[in-house]
C-alpha cells in the first residue's frame, strides 16, 4: 500500500498562493522515504505542547506541520506557513 498525502484547507491555500509547491512536496516525499528505511536527511522534529502528536519539517523559512497515520499510511499536512506565523 502506498502512502497518501492529504492537505488541510489552510495548507492548500498556502500551496495555491506560494511558489514553493514542488519543494514542499519533495520534503514530504523524502520524509516518507525516511520512514520506509532510506537514509535521507530531512530536518524533522516531533512537536510538543498544543501541537503534541504532530511533526514539523523545516525547509528554509517555511515550516510544514503534519501528522502521520501509520496504520492507514496517510500523511496529513495540517499547516504550512513561514516560520513566524505557522505556530499561531
Backbone bond lengths (Angstrom), bond angles and torsions (degrees), N, CA, C in turn:
res aa  C-N    CA-C-N  psi(-1)  N-CA   C-N-CA  omega(-1)  CA-C   N-CA-C  phi
1 X - - - 1.456 - - 1.528 109.45 -
2 X 1.304 116.25 130.52 1.458 121.06 179.86 1.517 110.69 -84.24
3 X 1.310 115.23 158.43 1.456 121.50 177.64 1.527 110.21 -77.44
4 X 1.313 115.19 146.51 1.462 122.05 176.54 1.522 108.05 -115.07
5 X 1.319 116.90 136.58 1.462 121.94 176.44 1.519 107.50 -111.93
6 X 1.343 115.95 121.32 1.464 119.45 177.12 1.525 108.80 -122.68
7 X 1.329 115.23 153.71 1.460 121.86 -173.24 1.521 110.21 -121.33
8 X 1.331 116.57 142.78 1.461 121.20 172.42 1.526 108.71 -72.95
9 X 1.305 115.89 171.32 1.460 120.92 179.32 1.526 110.66 -61.13
10 X 1.342 116.89 -44.39 1.475 121.15 179.70 1.526 111.89 -62.15
11 X 1.335 116.00 -44.12 1.465 119.73 -179.96 1.523 110.57 -64.72
12 X 1.314 116.82 -39.74 1.463 120.91 177.93 1.519 112.16 -63.15
13 X 1.332 116.68 -39.10 1.460 120.62 178.05 1.531 111.09 -63.84
14 X 1.344 117.00 -40.66 1.465 119.96 178.81 1.524 110.11 -63.93
15 X 1.327 116.58 -43.19 1.468 119.82 179.73 1.526 111.63 -63.09
16 X 1.325 117.01 -35.36 1.462 120.57 -179.36 1.528 111.96 -68.58
17 X 1.336 116.49 -37.24 1.465 118.72 -173.85 1.527 113.54 -90.78
18 X 1.301 118.66 -19.66 1.459 121.16 -177.17 1.530 111.16 -107.71
19 X 1.303 116.02 161.72 1.465 121.19 -177.54 1.531 112.11 -100.04
20 X 1.312 117.01 25.22 1.467 121.27 -177.35 1.524 112.43 -100.72
21 X 1.308 117.37 13.65 1.465 121.90 -172.04 1.527 112.34 -54.92
22 X 1.331 117.28 -47.41 1.462 120.76 -177.22 1.530 111.66 -67.05
23 X 1.338 117.37 -41.55 1.473 120.88 179.73 1.523 110.88 -62.77
24 X 1.324 116.11 -43.10 1.465 120.35 -178.40 1.519 110.31 -65.53
25 X 1.308 117.24 -45.36 1.459 120.80 179.84 1.528 110.85 -62.97
26 X 1.341 117.19 -40.06 1.469 120.50 178.11 1.523 111.38 -62.77
27 X 1.322 117.99 -40.42 1.467 121.09 179.02 1.531 110.63 -64.41
28 X 1.319 117.36 -41.63 1.467 120.72 178.58 1.524 110.86 -65.23
29 X 1.320 116.91 -40.96 1.468 120.47 177.91 1.519 110.43 -65.24
30 X 1.338 117.35 -40.06 1.471 120.27 177.18 1.519 111.25 -62.81
31 X 1.346 117.19 -37.88 1.462 120.14 176.80 1.520 110.29 -62.65
32 X 1.331 117.41 -43.21 1.465 120.74 179.41 1.526 111.17 -64.37
33 X 1.327 117.29 -37.60 1.466 120.32 175.99 1.517 110.24 -63.86
34 X 1.327 116.32 -37.46 1.465 120.95 178.53 1.530 110.50 -64.67
35 X 1.331 116.93 -40.00 1.471 120.90 176.87 1.525 110.35 -61.74
36 X 1.330 116.38 -39.19 1.460 121.60 -177.94 1.530 112.41 -74.23
37 X 1.342 117.68 -7.53 1.456 119.96 173.47 1.516 115.63 114.92
38 X 1.312 118.29 -4.01 1.462 119.24 177.53 1.522 109.80 -73.74
39 X 1.327 115.55 151.78 1.462 121.33 -178.96 1.532 109.02 -92.73
40 X 1.334 115.54 83.23 1.457 121.96 -178.74 1.523 108.26 -120.00
41 X 1.320 115.76 135.75 1.460 120.64 -179.20 1.529 110.49 -85.37
42 X 1.328 115.87 114.31 1.457 122.48 176.76 1.517 106.74 -131.28
43 X 1.323 117.18 132.10 1.462 121.15 179.47 1.526 108.62 -81.48
44 X 1.332 115.25 85.79 1.466 121.60 -177.20 1.517 108.89 -118.59
45 X 1.326 115.82 145.91 1.460 120.68 -178.09 1.521 109.17 -145.74
46 X 1.326 116.01 140.20 1.458 121.40 174.91 1.523 108.07 -78.27
47 X 1.324 116.69 133.46 1.461 119.99 -176.08 1.518 111.66 -91.48
48 X 1.325 115.85 160.30 1.460 123.55 -178.64 1.519 109.66 -122.32
49 X 1.326 116.12 177.95 1.462 121.29 174.73 1.510 112.34 69.78
50 X 1.331 116.78 -134.94 1.462 120.66 -177.12 1.531 112.07 -69.76
51 X 1.331 117.69 -14.28 1.462 121.95 177.39 1.530 111.65 -100.29
52 X 1.328 118.12 18.54 1.463 121.54 -179.00 1.531 109.93 -58.03
53 X 1.316 115.99 135.53 1.456 121.44 -177.85 1.520 112.94 95.67
54 X 1.327 116.44 -5.51 1.456 121.14 179.42 1.521 109.58 -110.12
55 X 1.321 115.49 163.03 1.451 123.34 174.73 1.523 108.08 -120.85
56 X 1.344 115.93 161.28 1.446 119.56 172.79 1.520 109.24 -132.48
57 X 1.310 114.00 141.34 1.458 121.54 172.41 1.517 106.84 -110.54
58 X 1.318 115.81 133.44 1.461 121.35 177.61 1.521 108.34 -103.05
59 X 1.310 116.08 123.43 1.461 121.82 176.91 1.520 107.15 -132.42
60 X 1.322 116.54 93.57 1.457 121.10 -177.03 1.519 109.86 64.71
61 X 1.334 116.85 -122.97 1.461 121.68 -179.97 1.523 112.31 -89.46
62 X 1.311 117.35 -3.80 1.466 121.72 -175.89 1.525 110.16 -97.60
63 X 1.329 115.47 142.97 1.459 122.01 173.92 1.519 108.37 -120.17
64 X 1.333 116.25 135.45 1.454 122.82 179.04 1.519 106.66 -116.16
65 X 1.331 117.33 116.37 1.464 121.67 179.67 1.521 107.95 -105.50
66 X 1.329 115.48 128.32 1.459 119.47 -175.02 1.520 110.84 -149.85
67 X 1.322 115.19 164.14 1.461 121.65 173.46 1.521 108.35 -121.34
68 X 1.331 115.59 158.39 1.453 121.01 -176.50 1.526 108.88 -123.99
69 X 1.325 115.88 125.86 1.462 122.33 173.29 1.527 106.47 -104.25
70 X 1.348 115.74 96.42 1.459 120.82 -175.06 1.518 111.98 -67.16
71 X 1.319 117.37 -33.35 1.460 121.49 -176.58 1.534 111.63 -66.55
72 X 1.337 116.59 -45.64 1.465 121.04 -178.17 1.524 112.75 -97.34
73 X 1.345 116.39 0.40 1.468 123.36 179.93 1.526 111.55 55.48
74 X 1.335 114.61 54.83 1.455 121.41 177.47 1.522 108.98 -123.34
75 X 1.316 116.51 129.69 1.451 122.90 173.25 1.524 105.94 -107.74
76 X 1.345 116.25 115.10 1.461 121.10 -176.92 1.521 109.51 -105.84
77 X 1.318 116.40 114.85 1.461 122.10 179.59 1.525 107.44 -85.26
78 X 1.322 115.22 113.24 1.453 121.25 -175.99 1.525 112.28 -84.30
79 X 1.336 115.91 -42.49 1.464 119.16 -175.53 1.521 110.22 -152.73
80 X 1.323 115.99 141.40 1.461 123.30 173.47 1.523 106.20 -132.93
81 X 1.318 116.23 127.90 1.461 119.09 178.27 1.524 108.57 -165.93
82 X 1.325 114.85 175.24 1.455 119.49 175.82 1.523 108.97 -72.53
83 X 1.318 116.85 156.87 1.467 121.14 -166.56 1.504 114.59 -59.46
84 X 1.312 119.99 -30.42 1.465 121.33 -179.20 1.509 113.57 -75.60
85 X 1.328 118.18 -20.88 1.460 121.29 -173.06 1.526 114.46 -111.16
86 X 1.295 117.59 -13.65 1.469 119.89 -169.02 1.534 113.48 -69.50
87 X 1.308 118.54 -32.34 1.466 120.52 -174.06 1.524 112.68 -88.84
88 X 1.306 118.72 0.72 1.469 122.14 -178.26 1.500 111.85 -81.39
